[in-house]
Amino acid sequence: MEVGLYGPSYNAIAPEVIRAFEERQHLLPIVFVVEFFLFLTMFIVAKGRKQAEITRADDKVQVYSIFQRLVLLLNIIIMCYLFITGFSITFGNVTGGGELARFMRSTHEIVGVGWIPVWLIMTIIAFKDHKYFKRSSTKLWNKIFLRGKYEPMDRINYYMYVSFGALLVISGFIIWWMAPDAATHAETIQLKRFILFIHFMGSAIISFFTFETVYSYFVSVKGYIPGVITGKLPVEYLEQLRPDVLAEEDLRK
């Protein structure tokens, strides 16, 4: 399909997709709300909420180093901000204008660029399938890489985080880098719009696995969040819910 209303003619990228999206954009908030509550119901029914029986609350061991806690918390905070501001952009016709909406949309890209190194570091330290790697020092290794082993579903979540996170950071960086100006040709804007659809697809898919991961670690298991903040977890908590962490190293040393 050729477009030539303003300036020279150029080929539009997937005009039928763009038209369909614009025509049905008002339905997106409903779809996401239904999706969110559907996932929440599935998680509650399938996983419930686990809680370790703690009789020795003061008997704690250091599980997370300062570096790991910083990366984990930064990743959580930045991803939450990107989801919120991303929805503000996607549902712009619903959220409307105003200073707050303008601020959220203007900061989404720059915060997303800042997430790139956090995503990369998180990808590295959360890689747990490294049993064949040579470790010169277990103590130093565990200050960088997260302890424990992945259950099958957790492993899927990790690889989805890596793959679709890569899709998001690459597409997001291209969109940010190709900032339009007065000299930008309409084809460039069309390309950015096409990449934006890829970016949106990646965010929609990664959200499911992110919700699953967040629910599994932070919601379904009581007491995990304080452990990430302080870096310490009760021994009984680990014995009952995370024995794989204790099996790696004697944390009492």
Backbone as a ProteinNet text record, in pm:
[ID]
protein_1_A
[PRIMARY]
MEVGLYGPSYNAIAPEVIRAFEERQHLLPIVFVVEFFLFLTMFIVAKGRKQAEITRADDKVQVYSIFQRLVLLLNIIIMCYLFITGFSITFGNVTGGGELARFMRSTHEIVGVGWIPVWLIMTIIAFKDHKYFKRSSTKLWNKIFLRGKYEPMDRINYYMYVSFGALLVISGFIIWWMAPDAATHAETIQLKRFILFIHFMGSAIISFFTFETVYSYFVSVKGYIPGVITGKLPVEYLEQLRPDVLAEEDLRK
[TERTIARY]
85.4	0	88.5	64.3	143.6	72.9	151.9	100.7	172.7	98.4	162.8	88.6	21.7	-54.8	36.6	145.3	237.9	377.1	427.7	560.4	556	672.9	680.1	609.7	571.3	503.7	601	549.6	630.8	539.5	598.8	521.3	495.4	369.1	333.1	360.1	402.8	432.3	308.2	257.3	141.7	27.8	-25.1	-131.3	-257.3	-285	-406	-394.3	-272	-251.1	-268	-209.9	-219.4	-365.1	-437.3	-577.5	-659.6	-636.6	-710.9	-680.4	-553.5	-514.8	-584.6	-583.5	-644.8	-795.4	-857.3	-1002.5	-1044.6	-955	-991.2	-912.4	-842.9	-757	-835.1	-959.1	-1038.7	-1072.5	-1054.5	-1084	-963.7	-845.5	-724.8	-728.1	-771.6	-775.8	-861.6	-972.6	-1060.3	-988.2	-917.5	-843.6	-738.8	-665.3	-559.4	-615.5	-726.3	-788.2	-834.6	-899.8	-945	-825.2	-719.2	-598.6	-537.5	-527.8	-466.2	-542.3	-674.4	-752.9	-760.3	-752.4	-747.9	-619.5	-507.2	-379	-378.3	-430.3	-432.4	-513.1	-627.8	-711.4	-638.5	-572.5	-496.7	-387.2	-315.4	-205.3	-256	-366	-421.1	-469	-538.1	-591.1	-477.9	-381.3	-274.9	-167.7	-131.2	-18.1	-58.2	-166.9	-205.7	-102.2	-93	3.6	72.9	202.5	280.3	343.7	358.7	421	499.1	622.5	705.4	669.7	676	652.1	783.1	787	908.6	896.7	984.2	988	1113.1	1211.9	1336.3	1356.7	1283.7	1285.3	1421.7	1499.4	1630.2	1740.3	1709.5	1809	1808	1882.5	1884.5	2025	2029.3	2157.4	2153.9	2271.7	2283.4	2270.2	2169.3	2143.6	2179.4	2149.4	2173.4	2280.6	2373.9	2475.6	2415.5	2488.1	2440.8	2422.1	2515.5	2508.1	2381.9	2353	2234.8	2106.4	2102.4	1982.8	1960.3	2067.4	2056.5	2001.1	2053.5	2008.1	1862.6	1828.8	1691.9	1590.6	1620	1526	1517.2	1630.8	1629.5	1546.9	1565.4	1491.6	1341.7	1303	1160.4	1102.4	1171.3	1120.5	1111.5	1217.9	1218.9	1113.5	1099.7	999.9	858.5	833.4	701.4	674.6	775.4	758.8	736.4	810.3	795.9	659.4	609.4	476.2	369.7	379.6	279.5	284.4	404.7	416.7	388.4	422.3	391.9	242.4	169.3	24.1	-32.5	29.1	-16	-1.2	104.8	125.8	27.6	16.5	-71.1	-216.7	-257.3	-396.4	-408.8	-330.5	-329.7	-464.5	-544.1	-676.1	-772	-735.1	-818.2	-765.8	-633.1	-574.1	-573.3	-572.6	-580.1	-449.7	-459.8	-340.6	-316.9	-255	-221.3	-72.8	-26.2	115.9	168.8	89.6	135.1	151.5	50.5	58.2	173.7	193.3	302.8	438.2	450.5	575.9	603.3	499.8	516.7	559.6	498.1	531.9	670.6	707.6	838.5	952.6	924.7	1030.6	1036.1	936.1	932.3	1055.4	1089.1	1200.8	1334	1357.2	1487.1	1504.7	1395.7	1403.4	1425.3	1362.2	1382.3	1526.8	1589.6	1731.9	1814.8	1775.8	1846	1825.7	1715.7	1687.6	1776.8	1832.3	1911.4	2025.9	2112.5	2219.3	2166.1	2055.8	1996.9	1945.5	1876.2	1826.7	1943	2050.3	2165.6	2231.6	2251.1	2312.8	2221.6	2091	1995.3	1997	2008.2	2016	2136.8	2247.3	2371.7	2365.1	2326.5	2332.4	2221.3	2112.8	2002	2017.6	2127.3	2152.2	2199	2119.4	2150.7	2189.7	2189.7	2227.9	2377.4	2457	2601.9	2677	2621.4	2683.1	2818.4	2842.7	2970.1	3075.1	3037.4	3132.9	3232.2	3355.5	3458	3447.7	3443.1	3430.4	3557	3631.8	3754.1	3722.2	3609.6	3567.8	3415.5	3362.3	3216.7	3158	3227.3	3176.6	3168	3272.8	3271	3167	3157	3059.2	2917.8	2885.8	2750.6	2721.6	2824	2799.9	2756.4	2782.2	2745.6	2622.3	2629.6	2518.4	2420.5	2292.6	2190.1	2201.4	2178.1	2187.9	2065.9	2081.4	1968.6	1960.7	1854.8	1830.5	1689.3	1670.3	1539.1	1451.4	1326.3	1224.4	1190.5	1130.3	1103.9	1031	924.9	850.1	931.7	1010.3	1094.9	1200.6	1249.2	1348	1285.4	1161.4	1090.6	1073.1	1034.5	1017.7	1147.8	1258.4	1387.8	1421.1	1406.2	1441.9	1344.9	1220.6	1127	1164.9	1207.9	1255	1373.8	1464.3	1583.8	1547.3	1468.7	1440.5	1351.3	1240.6	1151.4	1204.1	1286.2	1355	1450.4	1519.9	1609.1	1529.7	1413.3	1327.5	1286.3	1255.2	1212.4	1326.4	1443.5	1552.7	1604.9	1607.5	1655.5	1556.4	1428.9	1327.8	1313.1	1316.8	1304.7	1421.1	1541.6	1659.3	1651.3	1605.9	1592.9	1490.8	1377.6	1274.1	1328.4	1402.5	1460.2	1566.9	1649.3	1760.2	1709.6	1602	1548.9	1449	1492.9	1403.9	1369.8	1241.9	1204.8	1230.8	1266.2	1280	1223.1	1247.8	1189.3	1237.9	1357.1	1414	1382.2	1312.8	1284.2	1182.9	1217.4	1127.1	1013.5	899.9	782.8	808.2	896	925.9	991.9	1072.4	1137.2	1033.4	936.7	829.2	749.3	726.8	657.5	736.5	868.3	952.8	946.2	949.5	938.3	804.6	701.5	568.4	562.5	627.6	632.7	709.1	823.3	902.5	824.4	741.7	659.9	562.9	510.2	422.3	499.1	623	707.9	733.2	759.7	783.7	660	545.8	420.5	395.8	422	404.6	495.8	622.1	716.4	672.9	620.8	577.2	454.7	365.5	244.8	279.8	376.3	413.2	496.6	593.6	680.3	601.2	491.1	411.6	355.6	316.2	262.6	368.2	487.7	593.2	644.3	640.1	679.6	578.5	448.9	345.1	361.9	391.2	406.1	525.3	635.4	755.8	733.7	676.2	651.3	556.8	452.8	358.4	426.8	505.9	569.3	665.5	743.3	848.1	803.9	724	696.4	559.1	464.1	328.3	291.8	316.2	271.3	352.6	472.1	555.7	571.9	513.6	519.6	660.4	710.6	840	954.4	927.7	1037.8	1085	991.8	1028.5	1121.4	1091.4	1187	1325.7	1329.8	1458.2	1539	1471	1541.1	1592.3	1515.3	1555.3	1673.6	1665.7	1772.2	1884.8	1853.7	1953.1	1956.3	1876.2	1876.9	1740.8	1744.5	1622	1637.9	1528.6	1537.1	1579.3	1657.7	1703.3	1584	1484.2	1365.2	1291	1292.2	1231	1300	1432.7	1509.2	1492.7	1490.5	1475.8	1342.8	1238.4	1105.1	1071.5	1120.1	1078.5	1190.7	1313.8	1426	1543.7	1523.1	1634.8	1749.9	1721.9	1827.1	1931.8	1889.2	1983.2	2078.5	2025.3	2109.3	2203.2	2161.3	2242.3	2369	2369.1	2484	2603.3	2575.7	2684.1	2638.8	2733	2702.2	2696.7	2576.4	2558.9	2587.9	2607.7	2635.5	2781.1	2864.5	3006.7	3028.2
-119.8	0	124.2	214.7	336.4	451.9	531.9	649.8	771.1	873.2	990.8	1119	1125.1	1244.9	1363.4	1336.6	1444.3	1406	1474.9	1444.7	1332.3	1273.6	1168.8	1041.6	960.3	834.3	735.7	652.9	548.9	432.9	316.8	197.5	190.7	182.3	169	26.6	12.3	-119	-170.3	-282.2	-348.6	-250.7	-182.4	-84.3	-146.5	-272.6	-336.7	-363.3	-393.2	-415.8	-285.2	-179.4	-48.5	-3.1	-20.4	20.7	-59.6	-191.9	-277.2	-239.8	-207.9	-169	-39.7	58.5	187.4	173.5	87.3	70.8	0.8	-81.6	-161.8	-123.5	-11.8	26.6	45.3	89.6	114.4	-14.5	-130	-258	-314.3	-259.4	-313.7	-312.5	-202.9	-206.2	-320	-347.4	-456.5	-590	-608.2	-732.7	-753.7	-648	-661	-683.4	-620.5	-641.8	-786.7	-837.5	-977.4	-1071.4	-1041.5	-1123.8	-1125.3	-1008.3	-998.4	-1081.2	-1065.9	-1138.8	-1288.3	-1322.6	-1463.7	-1527.6	-1459.4	-1510.1	-1518.4	-1414.8	-1412.3	-1529.4	-1555.8	-1668.9	-1801.1	-1813.4	-1935.9	-1957.4	-1851.3	-1863.7	-1900.7	-1836.9	-1864.7	-2008.9	-2054.5	-2191.1	-2293.5	-2266.2	-2364	-2364	-2246	-2236.3	-2207.3	-2132.8	-2096.3	-2004.3	-2011.2	-1927.4	-2012.7	-2028.3	-2112	-2026.2	-2087.4	-2016.3	-2115.5	-2083.2	-2170.6	-2152.3	-2261.9	-2255.1	-2215.5	-2093.2	-2038.6	-2040.7	-2116.4	-2120.1	-2051	-2033.9	-1965.8	-1847	-1741.7	-1626.1	-1558.8	-1569.6	-1503.2	-1587.6	-1711.3	-1800.2	-1778.1	-1676.8	-1639.4	-1652.9	-1668.7	-1675.9	-1579.7	-1534.7	-1442.5	-1520.6	-1486.2	-1555.4	-1467.2	-1338.8	-1246.3	-1144.4	-1122.8	-1020.3	-882.8	-779.1	-642.3	-622	-674.4	-662.3	-728.9	-850	-922.3	-850.5	-800.9	-729.9	-603.2	-532.9	-409.9	-438.9	-542.7	-577.8	-624.6	-711.2	-762.9	-650.5	-563.5	-456.4	-353.5	-321.9	-230	-288.2	-416.8	-482.6	-478.1	-503.6	-502.6	-362.3	-263.2	-125.4	-72.1	-93.9	-41.4	-110.2	-243	-314	-268.7	-246.1	-195.6	-59.9	26.5	159.8	150.7	62.9	48.8	-8.4	-101.4	-155.8	-46.8	30.3	135	241.7	290.9	395.4	340.7	213.9	152.5	142.5	106.6	102.2	242.1	342.2	479.7	520.4	471.6	501.3	422.3	292.9	206.7	250.6	290	330.6	482.4	549	694.9	756.8	689	744.5	730.4	646.9	629.9	716.9	711.7	788.6	938	974.1	1115.1	1189.2	1321.9	1405.1	1444.2	1559.5	1605.4	1593.3	1663	1665.4	1528.5	1454.7	1323.8	1227	1221.9	1132	1171.4	1300.6	1349.3	1310.8	1323.8	1288.3	1138.6	1057.7	912.6	870	929.6	892	940.5	1057.1	1112.3	1039.2	979.1	909	759.8	708.2	564.2	519.5	593.3	552.7	561.7	671.3	689.2	590	560.9	459.4	321.9	299.5	173.5	154.7	261.6	254.4	222.9	281.1	251.4	108.5	45.7	-93.2	-192.2	-151.6	-244	-307.4	-229.1	-294.9	-375.7	-330.1	-405	-539.3	-537.8	-663.2	-757.2	-702.8	-785.3	-846.7	-766.3	-817.9	-921.4	-893.5	-987.9	-1119.4	-1110.4	-1230.2	-1314.9	-1248.9	-1320.7	-1383.1	-1304	-1355.4	-1455.7	-1453	-1546.1	-1675.3	-1687.5	-1810.5	-1918.5	-2022.6	-2125.2	-2259.6	-2269.6	-2395.4	-2394.5	-2371.1	-2359.8	-2462.1	-2581.6	-2682.5	-2729.9	-2708.2	-2752.4	-2641.5	-2522.6	-2412.5	-2433.4	-2399	-2409.9	-2291.1	-2319.7	-2214	-2210.4	-2104.4	-2091.6	-2066.5	-1999.8	-1971.2	-1974.2	-2069.8	-2080.8	-1958	-1906.5	-1790.5	-1668	-1646	-1533.4	-1555.6	-1679.4	-1714	-1680.5	-1718.2	-1697.7	-1553.3	-1470.1	-1327.1	-1261.1	-1330.4	-1277.2	-1348.6	-1481.3	-1559.6	-1597.4	-1598.4	-1636.1	-1784	-1816.1	-1954.4	-2035.6	-2167.2	-2256.2	-2311	-2389.1	-2449.9	-2416.4	-2419.8	-2390.2	-2514.5	-2495.7	-2594.2	-2576.5	-2678.7	-2668.2	-2540.5	-2502.7	-2382.9	-2256.9	-2256.4	-2140.2	-2123.5	-2236.3	-2230.1	-2170.2	-2209.7	-2153.1	-2002.7	-1962.3	-1819.3	-1743	-1803.5	-1736.9	-1717.3	-1822.1	-1810.9	-1720.3	-1714.1	-1619.7	-1476.1	-1457.9	-1324.9	-1281.5	-1374.1	-1342.6	-1313.2	-1401.5	-1388	-1267.8	-1255.4	-1143.5	-1013	-1024.1	-905	-851.7	-943.1	-902.3	-835	-891.5	-831	-689.9	-672.3	-541	-439.8	-480.2	-383	-345.2	-441.7	-410.9	-320.9	-360.1	-278.7	-142.8	-141.6	-15.2	77.9	21.7	104.3	163.9	84	134.4	247.2	228.6	332.3	460.4	444.9	561.9	628.4	548.4	600.9	675.1	624.8	685.1	795.5	891.5	1001.2	1085.9	1104.4	1182.1	1331.2	1396.2	1541.5	1594.7	1721	1782.6	1717.7	1657.2	1597.3	1448.4	1393.4	1249.8	1217.9	1122.2	1081.7	998.3	1003.9	930.5	780.7	729.3	586.2	547.4	637.8	612	602.4	691.3	687.5	558.2	515.3	389.2	271.9	276.1	169.6	168	286.7	294.5	238.6	266.4	217.6	65.7	11.9	-133.6	-197.1	-136.5	-188	-175.7	-72.9	-53.6	-169.4	-223.7	-340.1	-460.3	-476.2	-584.4	-562.8	-438.3	-402.6	-432.8	-397.2	-421.6	-571.1	-648.1	-793.5	-852.4	-807.4	-857.2	-824.8	-703.3	-663.9	-742.6	-771.5	-847.6	-990.7	-1050.7	-1189.7	-1198.7	-1108	-1114.8	-1086.9	-1011.9	-980	-1106.5	-1204.5	-1328.4	-1399.5	-1416.4	-1487.4	-1405.9	-1273.1	-1188.7	-1200.3	-1196.9	-1214	-1348.3	-1452.1	-1585.9	-1590.2	-1528.5	-1526.8	-1445.9	-1326.7	-1240.5	-1309.3	-1372.2	-1440.5	-1557.2	-1634.9	-1753.2	-1717.9	-1612.3	-1579.2	-1478.7	-1380.3	-1267.8	-1274	-1340.4	-1340.5	-1475.2	-1582.6	-1713.7	-1764	-1709.5	-1750.7	-1632.4	-1643	-1534	-1522.6	-1401.3	-1377.5	-1359.9	-1369.3	-1359.5	-1215.4	-1121.2	-981.3	-926.1	-946.7	-899.3	-960.9	-1084.8	-1150.3	-1083.9	-1038.3	-969.3	-833.8	-768.1	-635.8	-645.8	-739.2	-751.5	-844.6	-933.8	-1031.4	-1157	-1160.4	-1274.8	-1343.7	-1476.2	-1555.1	-1654	-1685.2	-1784.2	-1921.1	-1991.5	-2125.1	-2217.3	-2206.8	-2291.7	-2261.8	-2137.4	-2099	-2172.8	-2172.7	-2239	-2390.3	-2444.4	-2589.8	-2638.2	-2559.8	-2602.6	-2565.8	-2449.3	-2400.2	-2392.6	-2375.2	-2362.6	-2450.4	-2581.8	-2668.2	-2669.7	-2636.7	-2633.9	-2527.4	-2420	-2313.7	-2362.8	-2432.7	-2485.1	-2594.3	-2667.2	-2778.3	-2730.9	-2607.8	-2556.8	-2524	-2465.6	-2412.5	-2405.8	-2424.8	-2410.2	-2260.5	-2207.1	-2063.1	-2015.5	-2108.5	-2069	-2028.4	-2059.1	-2026.3	-1876.3
0	0	0	-94.6	-102.9	-34.2	35.1	103.4	46.8	11.8	-45.7	-17.1	98.1	131.7	158.2	229.4	264.4	215.8	118.4	67.1	-34.8	-64.7	-166.5	-122.8	-219.7	-189.7	-125.5	-38.3	24.3	59	76.6	108.9	258.8	296.2	437.2	483.5	608.2	665	737.1	690.8	752.9	782.5	681.9	708.2	766.2	728	779.9	929.6	975.7	1118.7	1195.2	1140.9	1205.4	1212.3	1101.9	1100.2	1200.9	1203.2	1296.5	1441	1467.1	1603.1	1644.1	1555.8	1587.5	1607.6	1527.2	1536.7	1665.3	1720.5	1838.1	1963	1957.6	2069.3	2198.7	2188.1	2308.8	2383.4	2316.5	2380.9	2457.6	2433	2495.4	2648.5	2712.7	2859.9	2913.6	2846.7	2890.6	2877.8	2766.3	2743.5	2851.9	2885.9	2985.5	3125.7	3156.9	3288.3	3301.6	3196.9	3198	3208.5	3132	3134.5	3274.3	3336.1	3467.8	3571.1	3575	3674.5	3642.4	3514.6	3477.1	3527.7	3505.4	3553.8	3706.3	3771.2	3917	3971.8	3909.9	3951.9	3931.1	3816.2	3787.6	3891.2	3925.3	4020.3	4159.7	4200.3	4333.3	4341.8	4237.2	4236.7	4227.3	4139.6	4114	4222.3	4271.9	4363.7	4507.7	4523.5	4659.1	4722.2	4852.6	4924.6	5029.5	5013.6	5104.6	5213.6	5328.6	5439.7	5524.4	5548.1	5630.8	5777.8	5851.9	5996.2	6064.5	6111.2	6170.9	6322.9	6386.2	6533.3	6586.6	6497.8	6536.7	6441.9	6467.3	6376.9	6369.2	6476.5	6478.8	6414.6	6385.7	6324.5	6173.4	6130.7	5989.2	5931.5	5800.1	5729.6	5611.3	5572.3	5458.9	5329	5250.3	5123.8	5004.5	5015.3	4904.6	4943.1	4852.1	4873.5	4843.4	4880.8	4853.1	4702.9	4625.2	4479.2	4425.1	4470.9	4424.1	4463.5	4586.6	4632.5	4551.9	4522.8	4444.5	4305.4	4241.3	4106.5	4109.2	4204.9	4214.7	4236.8	4332.2	4364.3	4251.5	4189.7	4075.2	3961.2	3936.1	3828.3	3854.3	3978	4013.7	3999.3	4054.8	4052.8	3910.2	3832.2	3695.1	3609.8	3623.7	3543.8	3579.3	3706.9	3747.8	3683.8	3686.6	3628.1	3477.3	3411.5	3266.4	3229.3	3309.4	3282.3	3296.6	3403.7	3428.4	3319.5	3290.2	3188	3048.7	3026.1	2896.7	2873.3	2978.4	2966.5	2942.9	3004.5	2984	2837.7	2773.9	2632.1	2545.8	2574.5	2494.7	2503.8	2622.8	2644	2648.5	2565.8	2566.3	2538.1	2454.5	2424	2541.6	2638.9	2758.8	2873.1	2894	3004.1	2975.7	2847.7	2812.4	2836.2	2849.8	2865.5	3009.5	3027	3161.6	3187.5	3289.3	3320.7	3362.1	3441.7	3488.6	3372	3285.6	3169.9	3078.7	3060.9	2976.2	3036	3167.5	3234.6	3221.7	3241.9	3233.4	3093.6	2993.9	2857	2817.6	2866.4	2829.9	2899.4	3014.9	3088.7	3057.4	2988.7	2961.4	2882.4	2779	2694	2767.2	2838.7	2903.9	3018.9	3091.1	3196.6	3133.5	3018.1	2946.8	2903.7	2858.3	2822.8	2947.2	3059.9	3184.9	3231.5	3186.8	3226	3152	3038.3	2955.9	3035.9	3102.5	3180	3297.7	3357.8	3469.6	3420.2	3305.3	3246	3214.1	3159.2	3121.6	3244.6	3348.6	3471.6	3536.6	3537.9	3595.1	3518.1	3386.8	3303.1	3340.9	3368.9	3401.2	3540.3	3640.4	3777.8	3807	3727.8	3750.9	3671.8	3597.2	3522	3619.3	3635	3735.1	3673.9	3542.1	3477.6	3447.2	3549.4	3529.7	3615.2	3625.1	3711.3	3658	3528.9	3471.6	3471.1	3517.4	3520.3	3634.8	3610.5	3714	3808.4	3937.5	4037	4122.3	4108.2	4187.8	4334.6	4359.7	4497	4504.1	4579.2	4592.2	4659.8	4759.5	4832.7	4741.8	4661.8	4568.1	4458.9	4410.6	4306.5	4352.5	4476.1	4527.7	4566	4568.3	4587.4	4456.7	4345.8	4213.9	4159.8	4150.4	4096.4	4207.5	4172.9	4269.6	4303.1	4428.5	4473.4	4430.5	4439.1	4416.8	4275.9	4253.2	4123.2	4077.4	3948.1	3891.8	3887.9	3927.9	3895.5	3747.3	3683.7	3539	3497.3	3569.7	3532.2	3555.7	3662.2	3689.2	3580.6	3529.3	3421.2	3295.2	3266.6	3151	3169.6	3290.1	3318.5	3295.8	3338.9	3322.6	3175.1	3096.9	2955.2	2879.1	2922.1	2861	2897.5	3022	3064.1	2979.5	2955	2876.3	2730.9	2669.4	2526.4	2496.2	2568.3	2539.9	2599.7	2703.5	2752.4	2647.5	2578.6	2469.9	2358.6	2327.5	2225	2265.4	2392.3	2440.9	2439.6	2487.4	2496.2	2357.3	2265.3	2130	2057.2	2059.8	1991.5	2059.1	2192	2264.3	2237.3	2229.8	2201.8	2061.2	1965.1	1827.4	1821.5	1889.6	1891.1	1953.9	2063.3	2131.2	2044.7	1978.3	1898.6	1774.9	1715.5	1592.9	1627.5	1704.8	1744	1621.6	1592.4	1473.1	1491.7	1383.4	1383.8	1252.4	1224.4	1105.6	976.5	982	861.3	848.5	946.2	944	834.5	752	644.9	703	637.1	685.8	692.7	605.7	609.7	741.8	796.2	924.5	1035.4	1030.5	1130.1	1115.9	991.5	968.1	1026.3	1008.8	1062.8	1215.2	1275.2	1420.9	1467.6	1391.7	1428.4	1419.2	1316.9	1301.3	1417.6	1453.1	1565.2	1695.6	1704.5	1824.2	1844.2	1734.4	1745.1	1799.8	1753.6	1805.8	1955.1	1991.1	2131.2	2216.2	2164.3	2236.6	2253.6	2148.2	2156	2263.4	2264.3	2364.2	2505.7	2526.2	2660.4	2704.1	2609.4	2643.1	2682.9	2612.3	2641.4	2768.8	2783.2	2901.5	3028.6	3015.9	3134.4	3198.9	3116.2	3172.3	3256.1	3200.1	3271.5	3389.7	3376.7	3489.5	3602.7	3567.8	3669.8	3740.2	3661.9	3719.1	3814.1	3772	3855.4	3982.3	3965.9	4081.9	4179.4	4126.7	4215.4	4286.4	4211.5	4268.9	4381.4	4360.2	4456.2	4562.1	4520.6	4609.7	4676.3	4614.2	4668	4728.7	4653.5	4700.2	4818.9	4838.8	4951.5	5046.3	5162.5	5258.9	5317.8	5323.1	5384.9	5288.4	5158	5062	5044.7	5038.7	5013.7	5122	5251.3	5353.2	5336	5287.8	5265.9	5156.2	5051.3	4942.8	4990.5	5075.3	5124.1	5220.2	5314.8	5415.3	5370.9	5277.1	5232.7	5316.9	5423.9	5515	5517.3	5529	5540.8	5655.6	5726.1	5834	5780.3	5858.9	5818.4	5796.8	5882.9	5869.4	5739.1	5698.8	5571.1	5456.4	5459.6	5353.7	5359.8	5478.9	5493.4	5436.9	5456.8	5415.2	5270.8	5225.9	5094.5	4992.1	5037	4942.9	4985.2	4997.2	5039.5	4940	4814	4712.3	4742.9	4810.5	4847.1	4955.2	5054.1	5162	5112.8	5010.3	4959.9	4890.1	4842.8	4767.5	4856	4971.3	5053.7	5198.8	5288.8	5430.2	5462.3	5469.9	5486.2	5627.9	5719.9	5857.8	5877.8	5778.9	5793.5	5786.3
[MASK]
+++++++++++++++++++++++++++++++++++++++++++++++++++++++++++++++++++++++++++++++++++++++++++++++++++++++++++++++++++++++++++++++++++++++++++++++++++++++++++++++++++++++++++++++++++++++++++++++++++++++++++++++++++++++++++++++++++++++++++++++++++++++++++++

